[in-house]
Amino acid sequence: MKELEILPIPLIQWYHENARVLPWRSDPTPYHVWLSEIMLQQTRVAAVLDYYRRFLEELPTVADLAAVEEERLMKLWQGLGYYNRARNLQKAARQVMETYGGVFPGTYEEILSLAGVGDYTAGAIASIAFGVPVPAVDGNVLRVVCRITGDEGDITRPDTKNRIRKALLDTMPKAFPGDYNQALMELGATVCLPNGAPLCEKCPARAFCVARITEQTGRLPVKAPKKARRVEKRTVFLIFHEGKVALRQRPKKGLLAGLWEYPNEPEADVGQLAEWGITPLCLDHGGTGKHIFTHIEWHMSALAVEAADGHLPDGWVWADRRALQERYALPNAFQSFMGLALDRTEETSEF
């Protein structure tokens, strides 16, 4: 991959002139880099910025993250999705406290041993925070390298990723590995775009990019098609009583593990309320919603129910408006129904 031998100088120069100003770049401590990389998995930069700021305001150190109650951690993460990321963050923070005396480890191998940290994240932290010359190969980097070098390997295959990682390791500038990794990521995020035409006229590799020269940017990188997601129709029950709405907690394992939700069941009807021992005074349509997970789509229709009394199944809770906003972590899957829930609840609790 001779193109990668030419790339470092023009890419680093481009990065220094064009990089977005981001808080974790301005203060690249290991904790900050680690937190940003975990938050940015499956999530856009624009969506992460406010979460990153709020998270650090409440949990400014690894020790704070290790000690926070899980329910509060989930509330801070609410809306970012992929909640196991947050649980693994806390597991890793406790590893740092217990195994490394509260000092974030500085080698690639030690960082890789932390919960929830894979090759890419370990490479990003090691190179950016500690100057270790190791690659950080994510989807953006795979796309950039495949286009620049004309690599036609399927980027979903481990052998393709391993080949590209080795090529980057062999050609990485040892003096500034963190800048180089971030420059590759930045190029993929802002210029060598995944959807739609890449902005080749702005690319520092345009003079030697194989995909641009051979007009293959629309075909590269090669990626096997995803399997179609399964569609599941669900009925969501927005159950109200005396200015509060009913919530239940999901199981500790599986999809959206441990989070709170409005009760819901696959293709249920009003008869479900009797099974829960809930007597409705009145029923209204509560709206519709759709949420896409990795392998499944929820198509939801809601029933708004005014309950005759305060009876709920064991483990369920009544939540007022403040509790909905500040205490209970509800996943984005139910965001379509949050407006109605807030409209029909009152602020009464103190906690």
C-alpha positions as CSV (number, residue, x, y, z in Angstrom):
1,M,0.0,0.0,0.0
2,K,2.5,2.6,-1.2
3,E,-0.2,5.3,-1.0
4,L,0.0,5.1,2.8
5,E,3.7,5.9,2.7
6,I,2.9,9.2,1.0
7,L,-0.1,10.0,3.1
8,P,1.2,11.2,6.6
9,I,2.7,14.6,5.7
10,P,-0.2,16.0,3.6
11,L,-2.8,14.4,6.0
12,I,-1.3,15.9,9.2
13,Q,-0.9,19.3,7.6
14,W,-4.6,19.1,6.5
15,Y,-5.6,18.1,9.9
16,H,-3.8,20.9,11.7
17,E,-5.5,23.4,9.3
18,N,-9.0,21.9,9.3
19,A,-9.7,19.8,12.4
20,R,-12.9,20.6,14.3
21,V,-12.4,22.0,17.7
22,L,-13.7,19.4,20.1
23,P,-13.5,19.4,23.9
24,W,-11.7,16.0,24.2
25,R,-9.1,17.2,21.7
26,S,-8.5,20.4,23.6
27,D,-7.9,18.5,26.8
28,P,-6.8,14.9,25.8
29,T,-6.4,13.3,29.2
30,P,-6.9,9.5,29.1
31,Y,-10.2,9.8,30.9
32,H,-11.5,12.4,28.4
33,V,-10.3,10.5,25.4
34,W,-11.7,7.2,26.6
35,L,-15.1,8.7,27.5
36,S,-15.4,10.5,24.1
37,E,-14.5,7.4,22.2
38,I,-17.1,5.2,24.0
39,M,-19.7,7.9,23.6
40,L,-18.9,8.3,19.9
41,Q,-19.5,4.6,19.1
42,Q,-22.6,4.4,16.9
43,T,-23.3,8.1,17.7
44,R,-22.6,11.4,15.8
45,V,-20.3,14.0,17.3
46,A,-23.1,16.7,17.3
47,A,-25.2,14.4,19.5
48,V,-22.4,13.6,21.9
49,L,-21.2,17.1,22.8
50,D,-23.9,18.0,25.4
51,Y,-23.8,14.5,26.9
52,Y,-20.0,14.7,27.2
53,R,-20.2,18.1,29.0
54,R,-23.0,17.0,31.4
55,F,-21.3,13.7,32.2
56,L,-18.0,15.3,33.1
57,E,-19.7,18.0,35.2
58,E,-21.2,15.3,37.4
59,L,-18.4,12.6,37.1
60,P,-15.2,14.6,36.5
61,T,-12.8,11.7,37.4
62,V,-12.5,8.0,37.0
63,A,-13.1,7.6,40.7
64,D,-16.4,9.4,40.4
65,L,-17.5,7.1,37.6
66,A,-16.5,4.0,39.5
67,A,-18.6,5.1,42.5
68,V,-21.8,6.5,40.9
69,E,-25.0,4.5,41.4
70,E,-26.0,2.6,38.3
71,E,-29.4,4.2,38.1
72,R,-27.8,7.7,38.0
73,L,-25.3,6.5,35.4
74,M,-28.2,5.3,33.2
75,K,-30.0,8.6,33.6
76,L,-26.8,10.5,32.5
77,W,-26.6,8.2,29.5
78,Q,-30.3,8.3,28.6
79,G,-30.7,9.0,24.9
80,L,-27.3,7.9,23.8
81,G,-28.4,4.3,23.3
82,Y,-26.3,1.1,23.4
83,Y,-26.5,1.2,27.2
84,N,-24.0,-1.5,27.8
85,R,-21.4,1.0,26.8
86,A,-22.1,2.9,30.0
87,R,-22.1,-0.3,32.1
88,N,-18.8,-1.3,30.7
89,L,-17.4,2.2,31.3
90,Q,-18.2,1.8,35.0
91,K,-16.7,-1.7,35.0
92,A,-13.5,-0.4,33.4
93,A,-13.4,2.5,35.9
94,R,-13.5,0.1,38.7
95,Q,-10.7,-1.9,37.1
96,V,-8.7,1.3,36.9
97,M,-9.3,1.9,40.6
98,E,-8.7,-1.6,41.8
99,T,-5.9,-2.8,39.5
100,Y,-4.1,0.4,38.7
101,G,-4.6,2.4,41.8
102,G,-6.8,4.9,40.2
103,V,-4.1,5.8,37.5
104,F,-5.3,5.1,34.0
105,P,-2.9,2.5,32.4
106,G,-0.7,3.8,29.6
107,T,0.1,0.8,27.4
108,Y,-2.0,-0.6,24.6
109,E,-2.2,-4.0,26.1
110,E,-3.3,-2.7,29.5
111,I,-5.9,-0.4,28.0
112,L,-7.2,-3.3,25.9
113,S,-7.7,-5.3,29.1
114,L,-10.4,-2.9,30.3
115,A,-14.1,-3.8,30.0
116,G,-15.7,-2.7,26.8
117,V,-12.4,-1.6,25.2
118,G,-11.6,-3.2,21.8
119,D,-8.7,-2.8,19.4
120,Y,-9.9,0.5,18.0
121,T,-10.6,2.2,21.4
122,A,-7.4,1.0,22.9
123,G,-5.5,2.3,19.9
124,A,-7.2,5.7,20.1
125,I,-6.5,6.1,23.8
126,A,-3.0,4.8,23.6
127,S,-2.0,7.0,20.7
128,I,-3.9,10.2,21.6
129,A,-3.4,10.3,25.3
130,F,0.0,8.5,25.6
131,G,1.7,8.9,22.2
132,V,1.9,5.2,21.6
133,P,2.3,4.5,17.8
134,V,-0.6,2.1,17.3
135,P,-3.4,2.4,14.8
136,A,-7.1,3.1,15.7
137,V,-9.1,1.4,12.9
138,D,-12.8,2.2,12.9
139,G,-15.3,2.4,10.0
140,N,-14.1,5.9,9.0
141,V,-10.5,4.7,8.8
142,L,-11.4,1.6,6.9
143,R,-13.3,3.6,4.3
144,V,-10.5,6.2,3.9
145,V,-7.8,3.6,3.5
146,C,-9.7,1.4,1.1
147,R,-10.5,4.3,-1.1
148,I,-7.0,5.8,-1.0
149,T,-5.3,2.4,-1.7
150,G,-8.0,0.9,-3.9
151,D,-8.3,-2.1,-1.5
152,E,-11.3,-4.2,-2.6
153,G,-11.5,-6.4,0.5
154,D,-14.8,-6.7,2.4
155,I,-14.4,-4.4,5.4
156,T,-16.8,-6.6,7.4
157,R,-14.2,-9.4,7.3
158,P,-11.6,-9.6,10.1
159,D,-8.8,-10.4,7.6
160,T,-9.4,-7.1,5.7
161,K,-9.3,-5.1,8.9
162,N,-6.2,-6.9,10.1
163,R,-4.4,-6.3,6.8
164,I,-5.3,-2.6,6.9
165,R,-4.3,-2.3,10.6
166,K,-0.9,-3.8,9.8
167,A,-0.4,-1.5,6.8
168,L,-1.1,1.5,9.0
169,L,1.2,0.3,11.7
170,D,4.0,-0.1,9.2
171,T,3.6,3.4,7.8
172,M,2.5,5.4,10.9
173,P,4.6,8.4,11.8
174,K,6.1,7.6,15.2
175,A,6.4,11.3,16.2
176,F,2.7,12.1,16.2
177,P,0.6,8.9,16.2
178,G,-2.4,10.5,18.0
179,D,-2.7,13.3,15.4
180,Y,-2.3,10.8,12.6
181,N,-5.1,8.6,13.9
182,Q,-7.4,11.6,14.6
183,A,-6.6,13.0,11.1
184,L,-7.7,9.7,9.5
185,M,-10.9,9.7,11.6
186,E,-11.5,13.4,10.8
187,L,-11.0,12.8,7.0
188,G,-13.6,10.0,7.1
189,A,-16.1,12.0,9.1
190,T,-15.9,15.3,7.2
191,V,-14.5,14.7,3.6
192,C,-14.4,11.0,2.7
193,L,-18.1,10.6,3.5
194,P,-19.9,7.2,3.8
195,N,-23.2,8.3,2.2
196,G,-23.3,10.4,-0.9
197,A,-20.4,11.6,-2.9
198,P,-17.1,12.2,-1.0
199,L,-15.7,15.8,-1.1
200,C,-12.6,14.8,-3.1
201,E,-11.7,18.4,-4.0
202,K,-11.0,19.0,-0.2
203,C,-9.0,15.8,0.3
204,P,-5.3,16.0,1.0
205,A,-4.9,12.6,-0.7
206,R,-6.7,13.5,-3.9
207,A,-3.6,13.5,-6.0
208,F,-2.9,9.8,-5.3
209,C,-6.2,8.4,-4.2
210,V,-6.9,5.2,-6.3
211,A,-10.6,5.4,-5.9
212,R,-10.8,9.0,-7.1
213,I,-8.4,8.5,-10.0
214,T,-10.2,5.3,-11.1
215,E,-13.7,6.8,-10.3
216,Q,-14.5,4.0,-7.8
217,T,-15.5,6.1,-4.8
218,G,-19.1,5.0,-5.1
219,R,-18.0,1.3,-5.1
220,L,-15.3,1.4,-2.4
221,P,-15.2,0.3,0.3
222,V,-16.6,-3.1,-0.4
223,K,-19.1,-4.1,2.4
224,A,-21.3,-7.2,2.6
225,P,-25.0,-6.2,2.8
226,K,-26.6,-6.4,6.2
227,K,-29.4,-8.9,6.9
228,A,-32.9,-7.4,6.9
229,R,-34.1,-6.4,10.4
230,R,-37.1,-8.3,11.9
231,V,-40.1,-6.0,12.4
232,E,-42.1,-6.4,15.7
233,K,-45.4,-4.7,16.3
234,R,-45.8,-3.6,20.0
235,T,-48.6,-2.0,22.0
236,V,-47.4,0.6,24.5
237,F,-49.6,1.3,27.6
238,L,-49.4,4.9,28.9
239,I,-51.2,4.3,32.2
240,F,-52.0,7.4,34.3
241,H,-53.3,7.9,37.8
242,E,-53.4,11.1,39.9
243,G,-50.8,12.9,37.8
244,K,-48.4,10.0,37.5
245,V,-47.5,7.4,34.9
246,A,-46.7,3.8,35.3
247,L,-43.2,2.5,34.6
248,R,-41.7,-1.0,34.9
249,Q,-38.0,-2.0,34.8
250,R,-36.8,-4.3,32.0
251,P,-34.9,-7.5,32.9
252,K,-31.3,-7.2,33.8
253,K,-30.2,-9.1,30.7
254,G,-31.1,-8.7,27.0
255,L,-32.4,-5.7,25.0
256,L,-32.3,-2.4,26.9
257,A,-31.3,-4.4,30.0
258,G,-32.3,-2.8,33.4
259,L,-33.8,0.4,31.9
260,W,-37.3,1.7,32.8
261,E,-40.1,1.7,30.2
262,Y,-43.8,2.3,29.7
263,P,-45.4,-1.2,29.9
264,N,-45.6,-2.7,26.4
265,E,-46.2,-6.1,24.8
266,P,-46.2,-7.5,21.3
267,E,-49.5,-6.8,19.5
268,A,-51.5,-6.6,22.7
269,D,-54.9,-5.1,23.2
270,V,-56.9,-3.6,26.0
271,G,-57.4,-7.0,27.5
272,Q,-53.8,-6.9,28.7
273,L,-54.8,-4.4,31.3
274,A,-57.0,-7.0,33.1
275,E,-54.1,-9.4,33.2
276,W,-52.1,-6.8,35.1
277,G,-55.1,-6.1,37.4
278,I,-55.6,-2.6,36.1
279,T,-59.1,-1.2,35.6
280,P,-59.3,1.6,33.0
281,L,-61.6,4.5,33.5
282,C,-61.1,5.8,30.0
283,L,-58.9,5.0,27.0
284,D,-57.5,7.1,24.2
285,H,-55.1,6.6,21.4
286,G,-51.6,7.6,22.6
287,G,-49.8,8.0,19.3
288,T,-47.4,5.8,17.4
289,G,-43.6,5.4,17.3
290,K,-40.9,3.5,15.5
291,H,-37.4,2.6,16.8
292,I,-34.7,0.8,15.0
293,F,-32.3,-1.5,16.8
294,T,-29.4,-3.4,15.2
295,H,-31.4,-6.5,14.3
296,I,-35.0,-5.5,15.0
297,E,-37.5,-2.7,14.4
298,W,-40.2,-1.8,16.9
299,H,-43.4,-0.4,15.3
300,M,-45.4,0.9,18.3
301,S,-48.9,2.0,18.9
302,A,-49.8,3.4,22.3
303,L,-53.0,3.4,24.4
304,A,-53.4,6.2,26.9
305,V,-55.2,4.8,29.9
306,E,-56.6,6.5,33.0
307,A,-56.5,3.9,35.8
308,A,-59.3,3.6,38.3
309,D,-56.9,3.2,41.2
310,G,-53.2,3.1,42.1
311,H,-52.8,-0.7,41.9
312,L,-49.8,-1.8,39.9
313,P,-48.1,-5.2,39.5
314,D,-45.1,-5.9,41.8
315,G,-42.0,-4.0,40.9
316,W,-43.8,-1.3,38.8
317,V,-43.7,2.3,40.0
318,W,-45.7,5.5,39.6
319,A,-43.6,8.3,38.3
320,D,-44.5,12.0,38.3
321,R,-43.1,14.5,35.9
322,R,-39.9,15.3,37.9
323,A,-39.1,11.6,38.3
324,L,-39.5,11.1,34.5
325,Q,-37.1,13.9,33.8
326,E,-34.5,13.4,36.5
327,R,-34.6,9.9,38.0
328,Y,-35.8,7.1,35.7
329,A,-33.7,6.3,32.6
330,L,-36.1,5.6,29.7
331,P,-34.5,4.5,26.4
332,N,-35.0,6.6,23.2
333,A,-37.2,3.8,21.9
334,F,-40.1,5.5,23.8
335,Q,-39.2,9.1,23.0
336,S,-42.3,9.4,20.8
337,F,-44.5,9.1,23.9
338,M,-42.6,11.3,26.2
339,G,-44.5,14.5,25.3
340,L,-47.8,12.9,26.2
341,A,-46.4,11.5,29.4
342,L,-45.1,14.9,30.5
343,D,-48.3,16.6,29.6
344,R,-50.4,14.3,31.7
345,T,-48.1,14.1,34.7
346,E,-47.6,16.6,37.6
347,E,-44.5,17.5,39.5
348,T,-45.0,16.3,43.1
349,S,-42.0,14.2,44.2
350,E,-38.9,15.0,46.1
351,F,-35.8,12.8,45.9
